[in-house]
């Protein structure tokens, strides 16, 4: 009886912690956090795409910091730290927002949605409304598509490849 009461008290203290964690919209990124994500492919214009992404939760799980390695020169001959990114839940908009600062001095910003285990990034890129989808295949693999996505279909694809995760 005494042991049961002790377990019940412990459980009652842990339930609010579990519920609070589930309330954080940024948990859609949890499956990505213990891996370095690597992808290679070809853009629609034939140029090479190569990227390594590392993310970590920060500020008491209020933001996600992202570092991306990629080509750091226009000629695509040098590979290194290309982007610093932030993901944050905007309480006013009730959306996850993102900002990507790149080595060329550009800023890309938009929103991120979760759909099951899939991630959907939406942003304006030079006047084109672009969608990036991370489509869950398994714990260590996501299909990755960048293009114009409207009415649940791809109107144009700029890149189609796969991200694979390697444990950190």
C-alpha positions, 0 to 999 in steps of 0.5 A: 500500500505504501509503495503504491501511494509512493508510485502514485505521487511520483506519477502525479508529479510527472504527468504535468511535465509530460503534458507540457512537453507535448504542448511544445509545437517544436517537438515536430523536430525531435526526430531530427535532433540526434543526427547529422542529416546529409543529402546530395543531388542535382538541382533542376538546372544541373548544378550540384546540391550537397548539404549537411544539417545539424540541429539542436534545441536551445533556450529551454526548448523555445528555439532550435538552432540549425547549422548547415554546411554546403557550398560556400562559393558560387563556383561550388568548389568549396564546402563549409559552414553555409547557414545558421538557422533558427526555428521558433514558435510564434505565439501570436501567429500560432505558427512555427517560423524560421530564419536562415542566414547564409554566408552570402548575406541573404536571409530566407524566412518563412513558416514550418508545419508538421504533417504526421512525421513530415515537415513542410517549409514555406517561404518566398524566394525571390518572388517565387513561393517555395515549398520544401518537404521532408517526407518521413521514410524511416527513423534515418531517412527522409525524402526531400523535395523543393519546388512549387506546391499548390493544392496538394500537388507539385506544380514544379520541382527544383530538387528531389533527393534524400536526407539520411541521418548519421548519429552524432 
